[in-house]
Amino acid sequence: MAIALVLWATVAAGSPFQFQVDPFYAETMLTGRFGDKPVYFFLGPSPTMEKALVAFIESAGKTLDVCVFDLNLPQVAQALLAAEARGVKVRVILDRDNAQRAYDIEDELVEMEKRGMLTRAHNRSGLMHNKFMIADGERVWTGSYNFTRNGSNFNDNHVIVLESEELAENYSREWTEIFEKRHGKRFAYPTPHPQVTIGGTVIQNYFTPEDDTREALVAELGKATNEIAIMAFSFTDGDLTAAIRQALGRGVQAIILLDSGMAKHPGANTKELEEMGAHVRRSPGVRLHHKVIVIDRETVVLGSANFSKSAFDRNDENVLIVKAPNFAQAMLREAIRCWRADPYWITKWRTALPGGM
């Protein structure tokens, strides 16, 4: 069953997100259902991101596990401390190097350490690059959004919130793995539920580097029959590039929006993608921090992982592959907005992508 996404300025009773959305940013919060399960989808840059983040923390009643690459928002750090003070078991994993530079929340981090809440992660082979939370063993927050000022105010980002005990178990296992310093394929725990079904919607869940995430994405690209839309902060992986080349050879149209800074990186596949016939654009707006693929307006790949060798082979990352046409349409609208570098109040439904998409 596909998700029906609806724009709400105020969410319904029982939602963890009980806050008003500024009408200017109405399109940055979408809500819907997978069957009988609610789904929440947030887009940035917008104040909605930080409001939703604090609301998710405040919704935790018993447990809250946080695993995030970067955090420097005082209101968020204070919300984590407040949750622990009211009796929630709060455990926070933060990248060690970013924690050392988090001057705006230095006092809060010291307090977290005093209370035994904070672990500073260090992956010797790559980055601990996740951005996820698990509340009460049943709600999962994940996406491309770091808990930072730049993430909230300047970067194109996404977050999805799903309710599923099986999915929560997957992310809890990953949290434990990182807490126990089990980095890499050799020491990782197996993902308990590589595929989950939420209200009839099939979701595949991958964690790098232990799972075959690259192979899974290549397989999904191999199923494309009509169109592929990609938003990527970094795109350097040769296997994904080859899969796009093969799709173009089958007559599939491809649009690829890259972050303007990273597209100039020596390892980027920008020129090769252009030469093979994909519609490629360097993002004309703020930093493009999405890591998203939309295939045939039916399947969405999203999460923390860039489309790079480092992300697939060395970093700690997480990826979802969601089979939901209406959700895919919503993400495609976000791709159109980013392609045009429009703010959220400009209607984006009327503009087609290159090649009639």
C-alpha positions in Angstrom: 0.0 0.0 0.0 1.5 3.3 -1.0 1.8 6.2 1.3 -0.6 9.1 1.0 1.4 12.3 1.8 -0.5 15.3 3.0 0.7 18.8 3.8 -0.3 19.7 7.4 0.3 23.0 9.1 -0.7 21.4 12.4 -0.4 17.7 12.9 -3.1 15.5 14.4 -3.5 14.5 18.1 -1.2 11.7 19.1 1.6 12.7 16.7 5.0 13.3 18.3 5.3 16.5 16.3 2.9 18.9 18.1 4.1 22.2 16.8 3.0 24.9 14.3 4.7 25.0 10.9 5.3 28.5 9.6 3.0 28.8 6.5 6.1 30.0 4.5 7.6 26.5 5.2 4.4 24.5 4.9 5.9 22.2 2.3 8.8 21.2 4.6 6.6 18.9 6.7 4.6 16.1 5.1 2.7 13.4 6.9 0.9 10.3 5.7 0.6 6.6 6.4 2.0 3.2 5.4 -1.2 1.3 6.0 -2.1 1.9 9.6 1.4 3.4 10.5 2.1 7.1 10.4 5.0 8.4 8.4 6.6 11.8 8.7 8.8 13.5 6.2 10.8 16.7 6.8 12.7 18.8 4.3 15.2 21.6 4.8 16.7 24.1 5.0 13.9 25.3 7.2 13.1 25.9 10.9 10.9 22.8 10.7 13.9 20.6 10.9 15.1 21.7 14.3 11.5 21.9 15.6 10.9 18.3 14.5 14.2 17.2 16.0 13.4 18.6 19.4 9.8 17.3 19.2 11.1 13.8 18.5 13.4 13.9 21.5 10.6 15.2 23.7 8.4 12.3 22.5 10.6 9.7 24.0 9.0 8.2 27.1 11.4 5.4 28.1 14.5 5.2 25.9 16.2 7.4 23.3 19.3 6.3 21.4 21.1 8.9 19.3 23.8 8.3 16.7 24.8 11.5 14.8 27.9 12.6 13.0 27.6 16.3 14.0 25.7 18.2 16.7 26.1 21.9 17.6 22.5 23.1 18.4 22.1 24.2 22.0 18.4 23.7 22.0 18.8 20.1 20.9 21.6 19.4 23.4 19.4 20.9 26.2 16.4 18.8 25.0 18.6 15.6 25.4 19.6 16.6 28.9 16.0 17.4 29.8 14.8 14.0 28.5 17.4 12.3 30.7 16.4 14.4 33.7 12.7 13.4 33.4 13.7 9.7 33.5 14.3 8.7 29.9 17.3 6.5 29.3 19.2 8.7 26.8 22.4 7.5 25.1 24.2 9.7 22.6 26.9 8.7 20.1 28.7 11.7 18.5 31.7 11.7 16.2 34.8 12.4 18.3 36.3 15.0 16.1 33.1 17.0 15.7 32.5 16.8 19.4 35.8 18.5 20.0 34.7 21.4 17.8 31.2 21.7 19.2 32.0 24.9 21.1 28.4 26.1 21.2 27.4 23.1 23.3 30.6 22.5 25.2 28.9 22.8 28.6 26.1 20.5 27.6 28.6 17.8 26.3 30.5 18.0 29.6 27.2 17.5 31.5 26.3 14.6 29.2 29.6 12.9 30.1 29.0 13.5 33.8 25.6 11.7 33.5 27.1 8.9 31.5 25.1 9.8 28.4 27.8 10.5 25.8 30.1 8.3 23.7 32.6 9.9 21.4 32.9 7.6 18.3 36.0 7.2 16.2 36.0 4.9 13.2 39.7 4.4 12.3 38.9 3.3 8.7 36.4 6.1 7.8 33.7 8.2 9.4 30.9 7.5 11.8 28.6 9.3 9.4 25.1 8.2 10.7 22.3 10.6 11.6 19.6 8.5 13.3 17.6 8.2 16.5 15.5 5.4 18.0 12.7 6.3 20.5 11.1 3.8 22.8 12.2 0.9 20.6 9.6 1.7 18.0 10.2 5.0 16.3 13.1 5.6 13.9 14.4 9.0 12.8 16.9 8.9 9.9 18.1 10.8 6.8 20.8 13.2 5.6 20.3 15.9 8.3 23.1 16.6 10.8 22.0 18.3 14.0 23.7 21.6 13.2 23.1 25.2 12.3 24.2 24.5 8.7 22.0 21.5 8.5 19.0 23.4 9.7 19.5 26.7 8.0 21.6 26.3 4.9 21.7 22.7 3.5 19.2 20.9 1.4 18.3 17.9 3.6 15.7 15.3 4.4 14.5 13.2 7.4 12.0 10.4 7.5 10.3 9.1 10.7 8.9 5.6 10.7 7.2 3.4 13.2 8.3 -0.2 13.2 9.7 -2.4 16.0 11.6 -4.4 13.5 13.2 -1.3 11.9 14.0 0.0 15.4 15.7 -3.3 16.2 17.9 -2.9 13.2 19.0 0.6 14.2 19.4 -0.4 17.8 21.8 -3.2 16.7 23.8 -0.6 14.7 23.9 1.7 17.7 25.3 -1.1 19.8 27.8 -2.0 17.2 29.2 1.5 17.1 29.1 1.8 20.9 31.1 -1.4 21.2 33.6 -0.1 18.5 32.8 -2.9 16.1 33.7 -1.1 12.9 34.0 -2.8 9.5 32.6 -5.9 7.9 34.6 -8.3 10.0 33.3 -7.3 13.4 29.8 -6.1 12.6 26.6 -7.7 13.9 24.2 -9.0 11.2 21.2 -6.7 10.5 18.2 -8.5 12.1 15.6 -7.5 9.5 17.2 -6.6 6.2 13.7 -6.2 4.7 10.7 -5.0 6.7 7.1 -4.3 5.7 5.3 -1.3 7.3 1.6 -1.3 6.5 2.1 -3.1 3.2 5.1 -0.9 2.2 8.3 -2.9 1.6 11.5 -1.2 2.9 15.0 -2.6 2.6 17.5 -1.5 5.3 21.3 -1.5 4.8 24.2 -0.4 6.9 27.7 0.2 5.6 30.3 -1.1 5.4 29.0 -4.5 6.5 26.0 -4.9 4.1 26.1 -5.1 0.3 24.7 -1.6 0.0 26.5 -0.8 -3.3 25.2 -4.0 -4.9 21.7 -3.2 -3.7 21.7 0.2 -5.3 23.1 -1.1 -8.5 20.3 -3.7 -8.6 17.7 -1.1 -8.1 19.1 1.1 -10.9 19.1 -2.0 -13.1 15.3 -2.2 -12.7 14.7 1.3 -14.0 12.6 1.4 -17.1 11.7 5.1 -17.5 13.6 7.6 -15.4 16.1 8.0 -12.6 16.5 11.2 -10.6 19.4 11.6 -8.3 20.3 14.3 -5.7 23.9 13.8 -4.4 26.3 15.7 -2.2 29.0 13.4 -3.5 28.9 11.0 -6.4 32.2 9.2 -7.1 31.3 5.5 -7.2 32.2 3.7 -10.4 29.7 0.9 -10.1 26.8 3.3 -9.7 28.1 5.3 -12.7 28.2 2.1 -14.8 24.7 1.3 -13.7 23.5 4.7 -14.9 25.3 4.2 -18.2 23.5 0.9 -18.7 20.2 2.5 -17.8 20.7 5.2 -20.4 21.5 2.6 -22.9 18.1 1.0 -22.2 16.4 4.4 -23.0 16.0 5.5 -19.4 16.3 9.2 -18.8 18.5 10.3 -15.9 18.7 13.7 -14.2 21.5 14.1 -11.6 21.8 17.1 -9.3 25.1 17.5 -7.6 26.4 19.8 -4.9 28.2 22.6 -6.7 31.3 22.3 -4.5 31.7 18.5 -4.5 31.0 18.3 -8.2 34.4 20.0 -8.8 36.2 17.4 -6.6 38.9 15.5 -8.5 37.3 12.2 -7.7 33.8 13.3 -8.8 32.3 11.5 -11.8 30.6 14.7 -13.0 32.2 14.9 -16.5 31.7 11.2 -17.1 28.0 11.5 -16.2 27.6 14.5 -18.5 29.4 12.8 -21.4 27.3 9.6 -21.2 24.1 11.7 -21.7 22.6 12.2 -18.2 21.1 15.6 -17.5 23.6 16.9 -14.9 23.4 20.1 -13.0 25.5 21.6 -10.2 23.1 22.8 -7.5 22.6 26.5 -8.0 21.3 27.0 -4.4 22.6 26.2 -1.0 24.7 23.1 -0.2 23.0 20.1 -1.6 23.2 17.5 1.2 20.6 15.0 0.0 21.7 11.4 -0.8 18.7 10.4 -2.7 17.7 8.3 -5.8 14.2 8.2 -7.2 13.5 5.4 -9.7 10.5 5.3 -12.0 8.5 7.4 -9.5 8.1 4.3 -7.4 11.3 3.6 -5.4 13.2 6.0 -3.2 16.8 5.5 -1.9 17.6 7.7 1.0 19.7 8.0 4.1 23.1 9.1 5.3 25.4 7.5 2.7 26.9 9.5 -0.1 27.3 7.6 -3.4 31.0 7.1 -2.9 33.6 4.4 -2.3 34.2 5.8 1.2 30.5 5.6 2.1 30.1 2.1 0.9 33.4 0.6 2.0 34.7 2.4 5.1 32.1 4.7 6.8 29.4 3.8 9.2 26.2 4.7 7.3 22.6 3.7 6.9 20.4 3.5 3.8 16.7 2.8 3.2 15.1 1.7 -0.1 11.4 2.5 0.1 8.9 1.1 -2.4 6.1 3.7 -2.3 5.0 5.6 -5.4 3.4 8.6 -3.6 6.4 9.0 -1.4 8.6 8.8 -4.6 6.4 11.6 -6.1 7.0 13.8 -3.0 10.8 13.2 -3.2 10.7 14.0 -7.0 9.0 17.3 -6.2 11.9 18.0 -3.8 14.3 17.2 -6.6 12.5 19.8 -8.8 12.7 22.4 -6.1 16.5 21.8 -5.6 17.1 21.8 -9.4 15.4 25.2 -9.6 16.9 26.4 -6.3 13.5 27.6 -5.3 12.5 28.5 -1.7 9.6 26.4 -0.4 6.9 29.0 -0.9 7.2 28.8 -4.7 4.9 26.1 -6.1 7.0 23.4 -7.7 4.3 21.1 -9.0 4.0 22.9 -12.4 7.7 22.6 -13.5 8.9 19.6 -15.5 12.4 18.3 -15.3 14.5 17.9 -18.5 13.3 15.3 -21.0 9.7 15.7 -20.0 10.1 14.4 -16.5 
